[in-house]
Amino acid sequence: MTRYHILITLGLLGLGQARTPTCRCFPDEPCWPSPEEWDAFNHTIGGRLIRTTPISSVCHTNTSFNTYNARSCSELLTNWEDPRTHYDTSSSPMAAWFGNYSCTPFSPPCTLGPLVRYAVKVSNVDDVRATLNFTTTHNIRLVIRNTGHDYLGKSTGAGAVALWTHHLTHTQTIPDYTSAVYSGPALRLGAGVQGSQALSAAQSSNHTLVTGNCPSVGIAGGYTQGGGHGQLVSLYGLAADQVLEWEVVTATGDWLVASSTQHEDLFWALSGGGGGTYAVVMSVLVKMYPELRTVEARLAVSSTVPGYWDVVGAALVDTMPLVDRGGVVVWNLGREGFSLAPVALPGGTVDMLQGYLGRTLELLKRKNVTYEYTINTHSTFYKSYQATNPHLNITDYQIGGRLLPRSTIDNNPSLLPTFQEIVAFNTSIAGVSLNVSRGRWPSNAVNPVWREAGMAVVLGLPYSRVRETDLQRQVVMTNELVPRLEALAPGSGAYLNEADFNEPDWRRVFYGVNYQRLLAVKEKYDPFQVFYGLTAVGSEGWVVSGDGRLCRV
């Protein structure tokens, strides 16, 4: 046993106590490190420790932060819903609920609340090891944060220290990667590389890769670790299917490279089994593909047009053959109207895409209604992505979702009536129609229900910024709306990155038959439960109390 392993074990046992403490150490408790100890820790990591000041404190007076600035506050109010406002900070979560109203620019009060107390701006493996050593020695909650693009609150926590991997933005192109399972071009991405940056790096060698519809997602983070969909998945599979290697630091400080031939169980778990719970990912190596011409179309229809639901049905059902051809349909449905934004067919032509949309367009023309429609051809997928994927706000919705099997879409007459019922709750429905089972997929921890899915459906109720109202809407999401999707496809699952964090049956819904195997991997590589995230594998052993502290059940 190395000195590091001895230190981390003692720390997790509470500096030599006979049993593990019930709760993680919380600020102002006797176990909390002194200012001198925090300073010493900061010195060991080269001054990379960041003490959290809420970004919204510039809008408040009479706080302990003393940072009120009228001009900065005005700018923040203008840009609050831009994801870039949050992902360049070490503490601000994009999903509003997990800021828990502790400090917003809209109203008092301004406290740290559920925000991390400190963050470490990670630059290398030694920073991670030192942070693990310090937090386990003092029994402090640890979270992994990249961009904060996180609907389920895994990247924040009261009294926690965050390993902030956002600045690990190195990339490396490997033109001729060869292994037992793949030969071809590959791209190594540091943990902080975001989707738009990854596509740009691949484009430099005239290649592309699988990434999400939101440019802000961190490829190596919860996106790929949770499965990961996007506009190329019907051609190449989910993001988790692209992984060739994971470079990680385990809870006990071991630096490992996990692949299909070494540390295979960890490789399997990280590839689709959920982020933030098995190890700290430093980089990922993924497959690249030759660039290809891409045609995309966008359609918008008001809910007031005659035969509106016939048009919605035609668009959603009749484009199923398109996903079998390698296309993807990104769509939105609400009380105001319906849009396809976009329908993408990589490698296709205008005539092909027009054909898949034929009945929908014919319905609209026959009814002589007004609608918006464009279709464009781009010389590369990269150009198509830039044209159709703006930076999207993810901050202001309580969400829930399900993966609907293809059989439900093709054969269930309740599909559209169920969508109508859901929309009547003033709920937005966002969907991605896809087929991620067209080819052979590798052995990984992706929930098997993905392979039967025709749609990833996400429901969204807007936040009111009134806590009691939002709590009521969470109940509606959990008890009224998501069960309607479940009734369409009993026993199906959900995309674990885009789901209701109050899901009562989350182990089955998010992980399916893989859960017990994933738990065994978790216990092997994180035997002392260093890593915790809401609904992450192993989290059933913990509970967040009313004041935010993390305690064992």
C-alpha positions as CSV (number, residue, x, y, z in Angstrom):
1,M,0.0,0.0,0.0
2,T,1.5,3.4,-1.0
3,R,1.7,6.4,1.2
4,Y,-1.1,8.0,-0.8
5,H,-3.4,5.0,-0.3
6,I,-2.7,5.0,3.4
7,L,-3.6,8.7,3.7
8,I,-6.8,8.4,1.7
9,T,-7.9,5.3,3.7
10,L,-7.3,7.1,7.0
11,G,-9.2,10.1,5.7
12,L,-12.2,8.1,4.7
13,L,-12.2,6.5,8.1
14,G,-12.2,9.8,9.8
15,L,-8.4,10.1,10.6
16,G,-8.3,6.7,12.2
17,Q,-11.6,6.4,13.8
18,A,-13.1,3.0,14.2
19,R,-16.0,3.6,11.8
20,T,-16.9,5.9,8.9
21,P,-18.6,9.2,10.1
22,T,-22.3,9.4,9.4
23,C,-22.1,12.6,7.4
24,R,-19.5,14.4,5.4
25,C,-17.9,17.2,7.3
26,F,-19.8,20.5,7.0
27,P,-18.5,24.1,7.2
28,D,-18.2,25.5,10.8
29,E,-18.0,22.0,12.3
30,P,-14.9,21.2,14.4
31,C,-13.8,18.8,11.7
32,W,-13.7,21.6,9.0
33,P,-10.2,22.6,8.0
34,S,-8.8,25.8,9.5
35,P,-7.8,28.7,7.3
36,E,-4.2,27.7,7.7
37,E,-5.0,24.2,6.4
38,W,-6.9,25.5,3.4
39,D,-3.9,27.8,2.7
40,A,-1.5,24.9,3.0
41,F,-3.6,22.8,0.6
42,N,-3.8,25.7,-1.9
43,H,0.0,25.9,-1.8
44,T,0.3,22.2,-2.6
45,I,-1.8,22.7,-5.8
46,G,0.0,25.8,-7.0
47,G,-2.6,28.3,-6.0
48,R,-5.4,26.7,-8.0
49,L,-7.9,26.7,-5.1
50,I,-10.9,29.0,-5.8
51,R,-13.1,30.1,-2.9
52,T,-16.7,30.4,-4.1
53,T,-18.2,33.8,-4.5
54,P,-21.7,33.4,-6.2
55,I,-21.7,35.1,-9.5
56,S,-25.0,36.8,-8.6
57,S,-23.5,38.5,-5.6
58,V,-22.8,41.5,-7.8
59,C,-26.6,42.2,-7.7
60,H,-26.8,42.2,-3.9
61,T,-25.9,44.4,-1.0
62,N,-25.6,43.5,2.7
63,T,-23.9,40.2,2.0
64,S,-20.7,38.7,3.3
65,F,-19.3,38.9,-0.3
66,N,-19.3,42.7,-0.6
67,T,-19.3,42.7,-4.4
68,Y,-22.3,44.7,-5.5
69,N,-21.8,46.3,-8.8
70,A,-24.7,47.9,-10.7
71,R,-23.1,47.6,-14.2
72,S,-22.0,44.0,-13.6
73,C,-25.5,43.2,-12.3
74,S,-27.1,44.6,-15.4
75,E,-24.9,42.6,-17.7
76,L,-25.6,39.4,-15.6
77,L,-29.4,39.9,-15.8
78,T,-29.1,40.3,-19.6
79,N,-27.0,37.2,-20.0
80,W,-28.3,34.9,-17.2
81,E,-30.0,32.5,-19.7
82,D,-26.9,32.2,-21.8
83,P,-25.0,28.9,-20.8
84,R,-21.7,30.7,-21.3
85,T,-22.6,32.8,-18.2
86,H,-22.4,29.6,-16.1
87,Y,-19.9,27.3,-17.7
88,D,-17.0,29.7,-17.4
89,T,-17.5,29.9,-13.6
90,S,-16.3,27.3,-11.1
91,S,-19.5,27.1,-9.1
92,S,-22.7,28.3,-10.9
93,P,-25.0,25.4,-12.1
94,M,-27.0,25.9,-15.3
95,A,-30.0,24.1,-13.9
96,A,-31.7,26.7,-11.8
97,W,-33.1,24.4,-9.1
98,F,-29.7,23.3,-8.0
99,G,-28.8,26.9,-7.2
100,N,-31.8,26.5,-4.9
101,Y,-32.6,30.2,-4.9
102,S,-29.5,30.8,-2.7
103,C,-28.2,33.6,-4.8
104,T,-29.8,34.7,-8.1
105,P,-29.7,38.1,-9.7
106,F,-33.4,38.5,-9.4
107,S,-34.1,38.7,-5.7
108,P,-32.5,38.3,-2.3
109,P,-31.1,36.6,-0.4
110,C,-27.5,35.8,-1.5
111,T,-25.9,32.9,0.3
112,L,-23.8,30.0,-0.8
113,G,-26.6,27.5,-0.1
114,P,-26.0,24.4,-2.2
115,L,-23.1,25.8,-4.2
116,V,-19.7,24.2,-3.7
117,R,-17.6,25.9,-1.0
118,Y,-14.3,25.6,-3.0
119,A,-13.2,24.5,-6.5
120,V,-9.8,23.2,-7.7
121,K,-8.9,24.4,-11.2
122,V,-7.5,21.0,-12.3
123,S,-4.4,21.1,-14.5
124,N,-3.0,17.6,-14.1
125,V,-3.3,14.3,-12.3
126,D,-1.3,15.6,-9.3
127,D,-4.0,18.3,-8.7
128,V,-6.6,15.5,-8.6
129,R,-4.6,13.3,-6.3
130,A,-3.9,16.2,-3.9
131,T,-7.6,17.1,-3.8
132,L,-8.6,13.6,-3.2
133,N,-6.1,13.3,-0.4
134,F,-7.2,16.6,1.3
135,T,-11.0,16.0,1.0
136,T,-10.8,12.4,2.2
137,T,-8.5,13.2,5.1
138,H,-11.0,15.8,6.2
139,N,-14.1,13.8,5.2
140,I,-15.3,16.6,2.9
141,R,-17.9,16.1,0.1
142,L,-16.3,16.0,-3.3
143,V,-18.0,16.7,-6.7
144,I,-16.7,16.7,-10.3
145,R,-17.6,19.8,-12.3
146,N,-16.9,20.6,-15.9
147,T,-19.3,23.0,-17.5
148,G,-22.2,22.8,-15.1
149,H,-24.3,21.6,-18.0
150,D,-26.2,19.3,-15.8
151,Y,-29.9,18.9,-15.2
152,L,-29.6,16.6,-12.2
153,G,-27.3,18.5,-9.9
154,K,-24.4,16.1,-9.9
155,S,-21.8,18.9,-10.3
156,T,-22.7,20.9,-7.2
157,G,-23.2,20.4,-3.5
158,A,-23.4,22.3,-0.2
159,G,-20.1,22.3,1.7
160,A,-18.3,20.5,-1.2
161,V,-15.1,20.9,-3.0
162,A,-15.3,20.6,-6.8
163,L,-12.7,19.1,-9.1
164,W,-13.2,21.7,-11.9
165,T,-12.0,20.0,-15.1
166,H,-13.2,22.7,-17.5
167,H,-9.7,23.9,-18.4
168,L,-8.4,20.5,-19.5
169,T,-8.9,21.5,-23.1
170,H,-6.1,19.7,-24.9
171,T,-6.8,17.7,-28.0
172,Q,-4.6,15.2,-30.0
173,T,-5.4,13.8,-33.4
174,I,-4.3,10.2,-34.0
175,P,-4.6,9.5,-37.7
176,D,-4.1,5.7,-37.6
177,Y,-5.2,4.4,-34.2
178,T,-5.2,0.6,-34.1
179,S,-6.6,-1.7,-31.4
180,A,-8.4,-5.1,-31.2
181,V,-11.7,-3.4,-31.8
182,Y,-11.0,-0.4,-34.1
183,S,-8.6,0.8,-36.7
184,G,-8.9,4.4,-38.0
185,P,-8.7,8.0,-37.1
186,A,-9.2,9.0,-33.4
187,L,-9.2,12.2,-31.3
188,R,-8.1,12.5,-27.7
189,L,-10.1,15.1,-25.8
190,G,-9.2,16.6,-22.5
191,A,-12.1,16.4,-20.0
192,G,-12.9,20.1,-20.5
193,V,-13.3,20.0,-24.2
194,Q,-16.9,21.1,-25.2
195,G,-18.9,19.8,-28.2
196,S,-18.2,22.8,-30.4
197,Q,-14.5,22.7,-29.6
198,A,-14.3,18.9,-30.4
199,L,-16.0,19.4,-33.7
200,S,-13.6,22.2,-34.6
201,A,-10.6,20.0,-33.7
202,A,-11.9,17.1,-35.8
203,Q,-12.7,19.5,-38.7
204,S,-9.0,20.5,-38.8
205,S,-8.2,17.1,-40.3
206,N,-11.4,17.0,-42.4
207,H,-13.2,14.7,-39.9
208,T,-16.2,14.8,-37.7
209,L,-17.4,13.0,-34.5
210,V,-20.5,12.4,-32.4
211,T,-21.5,15.3,-30.1
212,G,-24.6,16.7,-28.6
213,N,-27.1,19.2,-29.9
214,C,-26.0,21.7,-27.3
215,P,-22.5,23.1,-28.1
216,S,-21.8,23.6,-24.4
217,V,-21.7,19.9,-23.4
218,G,-18.4,18.5,-22.2
219,I,-17.7,15.5,-24.3
220,A,-15.7,13.5,-21.8
221,G,-18.1,14.3,-18.9
222,G,-21.6,13.2,-18.1
223,Y,-22.6,13.5,-21.8
224,T,-20.6,10.6,-23.1
225,Q,-20.5,8.8,-19.7
226,G,-24.3,8.9,-19.7
227,G,-24.8,7.7,-23.3
228,G,-24.9,10.9,-25.4
229,H,-27.1,11.6,-28.4
230,G,-26.9,14.1,-31.3
231,Q,-27.3,14.5,-35.0
232,L,-24.9,11.8,-36.0
233,V,-26.0,9.0,-33.7
234,S,-28.3,7.3,-36.3
235,L,-25.2,6.9,-38.5
236,Y,-22.6,6.0,-35.9
237,G,-24.2,5.2,-32.6
238,L,-24.3,7.0,-29.3
239,A,-21.4,9.0,-27.9
240,A,-20.6,6.2,-25.5
241,D,-20.3,3.8,-28.5
242,Q,-17.4,6.0,-29.8
243,V,-15.1,5.6,-26.8
244,L,-11.7,3.8,-27.3
245,E,-10.0,4.8,-24.1
246,W,-10.7,6.6,-20.8
247,E,-7.8,8.2,-18.9
248,V,-8.9,8.5,-15.2
249,V,-7.8,8.9,-11.7
250,T,-9.5,6.6,-9.3
251,A,-10.8,7.4,-5.8
252,T,-7.6,5.9,-4.3
253,G,-5.3,8.0,-6.5
254,D,-4.4,5.4,-9.2
255,W,-3.9,6.8,-12.7
256,L,-5.4,4.3,-15.2
257,V,-6.1,4.0,-18.9
258,A,-9.3,1.9,-19.3
259,S,-10.0,0.3,-22.6
260,S,-11.6,-2.8,-24.1
261,T,-8.4,-4.7,-23.2
262,Q,-7.3,-3.2,-19.9
263,H,-9.4,-2.4,-16.9
264,E,-12.3,-3.6,-19.0
265,D,-14.9,-3.4,-16.3
266,L,-14.2,0.3,-15.6
267,F,-14.2,1.0,-19.4
268,W,-17.6,-0.7,-19.7
269,A,-19.1,1.2,-16.8
270,L,-17.8,4.7,-17.8
271,S,-19.2,4.1,-21.3
272,G,-22.8,4.8,-20.6
273,G,-23.1,4.0,-16.9
274,G,-23.4,7.6,-15.8
275,G,-20.9,10.3,-14.9
276,G,-19.2,11.4,-11.7
277,T,-19.3,8.2,-9.7
278,Y,-16.6,5.7,-10.8
279,A,-13.5,7.8,-11.3
280,V,-12.3,11.3,-12.3
281,V,-12.0,11.4,-16.1
282,M,-9.0,13.3,-17.4
283,S,-9.5,12.6,-21.1
284,V,-11.3,10.4,-23.5
285,L,-10.2,8.9,-26.9
286,V,-13.0,8.7,-29.4
287,K,-13.5,7.6,-33.0
288,M,-13.6,10.1,-35.9
289,Y,-15.2,9.8,-39.3
290,P,-14.7,11.5,-42.6
291,E,-16.6,14.7,-43.2
292,L,-19.7,14.4,-45.3
293,R,-22.2,16.6,-47.0
294,T,-25.3,17.2,-44.9
295,V,-28.7,18.4,-45.8
296,E,-31.0,19.9,-43.1
297,A,-34.5,21.2,-43.0
298,R,-36.4,23.3,-40.5
299,L,-40.2,23.6,-40.2
300,A,-42.4,25.6,-37.9
301,V,-46.2,25.4,-37.6
302,S,-48.6,27.3,-35.4
303,S,-50.9,25.3,-33.2
304,T,-53.8,27.3,-34.6
305,V,-53.6,25.9,-38.2
306,P,-56.4,23.5,-39.3
307,G,-55.5,19.9,-38.8
308,Y,-52.6,20.8,-36.6
309,W,-52.3,17.4,-34.8
310,D,-52.5,15.6,-38.2
311,V,-49.4,17.6,-39.2
312,V,-47.6,16.8,-36.0
313,G,-48.4,13.1,-36.4
314,A,-47.3,13.0,-40.0
315,A,-44.0,14.7,-39.2
316,L,-43.2,12.5,-36.2
317,V,-44.4,9.1,-37.6
318,D,-43.5,9.5,-41.3
319,T,-39.9,10.5,-40.5
320,M,-39.1,7.2,-38.8
321,P,-37.7,5.8,-42.1
322,L,-35.4,8.8,-42.2
323,V,-33.7,7.7,-39.0
324,D,-33.3,4.2,-40.4
325,R,-31.3,5.9,-43.3
326,G,-29.0,7.7,-40.8
327,G,-30.9,10.9,-40.1
328,V,-32.0,12.5,-36.9
329,V,-35.0,14.7,-36.2
330,V,-34.8,17.3,-33.4
331,W,-38.3,18.6,-32.6
332,N,-40.2,20.7,-30.2
333,L,-43.9,20.7,-29.4
334,G,-45.9,23.1,-27.2
335,R,-49.1,25.0,-26.8
336,E,-47.9,27.6,-29.3
337,G,-46.9,25.3,-32.1
338,F,-44.6,22.6,-33.4
339,S,-41.2,22.8,-35.0
340,L,-38.5,20.6,-36.5
341,A,-35.2,22.2,-35.6
342,P,-33.6,20.6,-37.5
343,V,-34.2,17.5,-39.5
344,A,-30.6,16.4,-40.4
345,L,-29.7,13.9,-43.0
346,P,-25.9,13.5,-43.1
347,G,-24.7,12.1,-46.5
348,G,-28.2,12.7,-48.0
349,T,-29.6,15.0,-50.7
350,V,-32.4,17.5,-50.8
351,D,-34.6,15.2,-52.8
352,M,-34.1,12.4,-50.3
353,L,-35.0,14.7,-47.3
354,Q,-37.9,16.2,-49.1
355,G,-39.2,12.7,-49.7
356,Y,-39.2,11.9,-46.0
357,L,-41.1,15.1,-45.3
358,G,-43.5,14.6,-48.2
359,R,-46.7,13.8,-46.5
360,T,-46.2,16.6,-43.9
361,L,-45.6,19.2,-46.6
362,E,-48.5,18.0,-48.6
363,L,-50.9,18.2,-45.7
364,L,-49.8,21.8,-45.1
365,K,-50.2,22.8,-48.7
366,R,-53.6,21.1,-49.0
367,K,-54.9,23.0,-46.0
368,N,-53.5,26.2,-47.5
369,V,-52.0,27.3,-44.1
370,T,-49.0,29.5,-43.3
371,Y,-45.9,27.7,-42.2
372,E,-42.2,28.3,-42.2
373,Y,-39.9,25.9,-44.1
374,T,-36.3,26.0,-45.2
375,I,-34.0,23.3,-46.6
376,N,-30.3,23.7,-47.0
377,T,-27.3,21.6,-48.2
378,H,-24.0,22.1,-46.4
379,S,-20.7,20.8,-47.7
380,T,-19.8,19.4,-44.3
381,F,-21.5,18.3,-41.2
382,Y,-19.5,20.9,-39.3
383,K,-21.1,23.7,-41.3
384,S,-24.6,22.2,-40.9
385,Y,-24.0,22.0,-37.1
386,Q,-22.9,25.6,-36.9
387,A,-26.0,26.7,-38.8
388,T,-28.5,24.8,-36.7
389,N,-27.1,24.6,-33.1
390,P,-27.0,27.9,-31.3
391,H,-26.0,28.1,-27.6
392,L,-29.1,26.9,-25.8
393,N,-30.4,27.8,-22.4
394,I,-30.9,24.8,-20.1
395,T,-31.5,26.7,-16.9
396,D,-35.2,27.3,-16.6
397,Y,-37.0,24.0,-16.8
398,Q,-38.0,21.1,-14.5
399,I,-37.7,18.1,-16.8
400,G,-38.7,14.5,-17.1
401,G,-38.4,12.0,-19.9
402,R,-38.6,8.6,-21.4
403,L,-37.1,6.7,-24.3
404,L,-40.1,5.6,-26.5
405,P,-39.6,2.4,-28.4
406,R,-40.0,2.3,-32.1
407,S,-42.9,0.0,-31.8
408,T,-44.8,2.6,-29.7
409,I,-44.3,5.3,-32.4
410,D,-45.3,3.0,-35.2
411,N,-48.2,1.2,-33.6
412,N,-49.6,2.9,-30.5
413,P,-52.7,5.0,-31.3
414,S,-52.3,6.7,-27.9
415,L,-49.1,8.5,-28.9
416,L,-50.6,11.8,-30.2
417,P,-53.5,11.9,-27.6
418,T,-50.9,11.5,-24.9
419,F,-48.9,14.3,-26.3
420,Q,-52.0,16.5,-26.4
421,E,-52.8,15.8,-22.7
422,I,-49.2,16.7,-21.7
423,V,-49.2,19.9,-23.7
424,A,-52.4,20.9,-22.0
425,F,-50.5,21.2,-18.8
426,N,-48.5,24.1,-20.4
427,T,-45.7,21.7,-20.8
428,S,-43.1,21.8,-23.6
429,I,-42.1,18.5,-25.2
430,A,-38.7,18.2,-26.8
431,G,-37.7,15.2,-28.7
432,V,-34.9,13.6,-30.7
433,S,-36.0,10.9,-33.2
434,L,-33.2,8.5,-33.8
435,N,-32.1,4.9,-34.4
436,V,-28.9,4.0,-32.5
437,S,-29.1,0.3,-33.3
438,R,-28.5,0.4,-37.0
439,G,-25.1,-1.2,-36.8
440,R,-23.0,-3.2,-34.4
441,W,-22.4,-1.5,-31.1
442,P,-19.7,-2.3,-28.6
443,S,-20.2,-3.8,-25.2
444,N,-20.8,-1.0,-22.8
445,A,-23.1,0.1,-20.0
446,V,-25.6,2.0,-22.1
447,N,-29.1,1.2,-20.9
448,P,-30.3,-1.5,-23.4
449,V,-33.6,0.3,-23.9
450,W,-31.7,2.8,-26.1
451,R,-31.3,0.1,-28.7
452,E,-35.1,-0.2,-29.2
453,A,-35.7,3.6,-28.9
454,G,-37.2,5.6,-31.7
455,M,-37.5,8.8,-29.7
456,A,-35.8,10.4,-26.7
457,V,-38.6,12.5,-25.3
458,V,-38.1,15.3,-22.7
459,L,-40.9,17.2,-20.9
460,G,-40.3,20.6,-19.5
461,L,-42.2,22.7,-17.0
462,P,-40.9,26.3,-16.7
463,Y,-39.5,27.5,-13.5
464,S,-41.3,30.4,-11.9
465,R,-38.5,31.4,-9.6
466,V,-41.0,31.1,-6.7
467,R,-39.8,28.1,-4.7
468,E,-43.3,26.9,-3.6
469,T,-44.6,27.0,-7.1
470,D,-41.7,25.1,-8.5
471,L,-42.0,22.4,-5.8
472,Q,-45.7,22.0,-7.0
473,R,-44.5,21.7,-10.6
474,Q,-42.0,19.0,-9.6
475,V,-44.9,17.0,-8.1
476,V,-46.9,17.5,-11.4
477,M,-43.9,16.3,-13.4
478,T,-43.2,13.2,-11.3
479,N,-46.9,12.2,-10.6
480,E,-48.8,13.4,-13.6
481,L,-46.7,13.9,-16.7
482,V,-43.9,11.3,-16.7
483,P,-46.4,8.5,-15.8
484,R,-48.2,9.4,-19.1
485,L,-45.1,8.6,-21.0
486,E,-44.5,5.5,-19.0
487,A,-48.0,4.3,-19.8
488,L,-47.2,4.6,-23.5
489,A,-44.3,2.2,-23.1
490,P,-44.5,0.3,-19.8
491,G,-41.1,-0.9,-18.6
492,S,-39.1,1.5,-20.8
493,G,-36.4,3.7,-19.5
494,A,-35.1,7.3,-19.7
495,Y,-31.9,9.1,-20.9
496,L,-30.2,9.5,-17.5
497,N,-28.9,12.9,-18.4
498,E,-32.3,14.3,-19.3
499,A,-34.8,13.0,-16.8
500,D,-36.7,13.8,-13.6
501,F,-34.3,13.9,-10.7
502,N,-37.3,12.9,-8.5
503,E,-37.8,9.7,-10.5
504,P,-38.8,7.1,-7.9
505,D,-37.6,4.1,-9.8
506,W,-34.4,5.7,-11.1
507,R,-32.2,2.6,-10.9
508,R,-34.4,0.7,-13.3
509,V,-35.4,3.6,-15.5
510,F,-31.9,5.1,-15.9
511,Y,-29.7,2.0,-15.9
512,G,-32.0,-1.0,-16.6
513,V,-30.6,-4.5,-16.2
514,N,-27.1,-3.1,-15.9
515,Y,-27.5,-1.6,-12.4
516,Q,-26.1,-4.4,-10.2
517,R,-23.1,-4.9,-12.5
518,L,-22.5,-1.1,-12.4
519,L,-22.7,-1.1,-8.6
520,A,-20.1,-3.9,-8.4
521,V,-17.7,-1.7,-10.6
522,K,-18.4,1.3,-8.3
523,E,-17.6,-0.7,-5.2
524,K,-14.4,-2.0,-6.7
525,Y,-12.9,1.3,-7.9
526,D,-14.5,3.6,-5.2
527,P,-14.7,1.3,-2.2
528,F,-15.1,4.2,0.3
529,Q,-17.8,6.0,-1.6
530,V,-15.7,9.1,-2.4
531,F,-17.8,10.0,-5.4
532,Y,-21.5,10.9,-5.1
533,G,-24.0,12.3,-7.5
534,L,-27.8,12.5,-7.3
535,T,-29.2,9.3,-9.0
536,A,-25.7,8.2,-9.8
537,V,-24.8,4.5,-9.2
538,G,-24.3,3.9,-5.5
539,S,-26.1,7.1,-4.4
540,E,-28.9,5.1,-2.7
541,G,-26.5,4.8,0.2
542,W,-26.6,8.5,0.8
543,V,-29.1,11.3,1.5
544,V,-28.9,15.1,1.3
545,S,-30.4,16.6,4.4
546,G,-32.4,19.8,4.7
547,D,-29.4,22.0,5.2
548,G,-27.6,20.4,2.3
549,R,-25.1,18.1,4.1
550,L,-24.5,14.7,2.7
551,C,-25.1,11.8,5.1
552,R,-25.2,8.1,5.0
553,V,-28.7,6.5,4.9
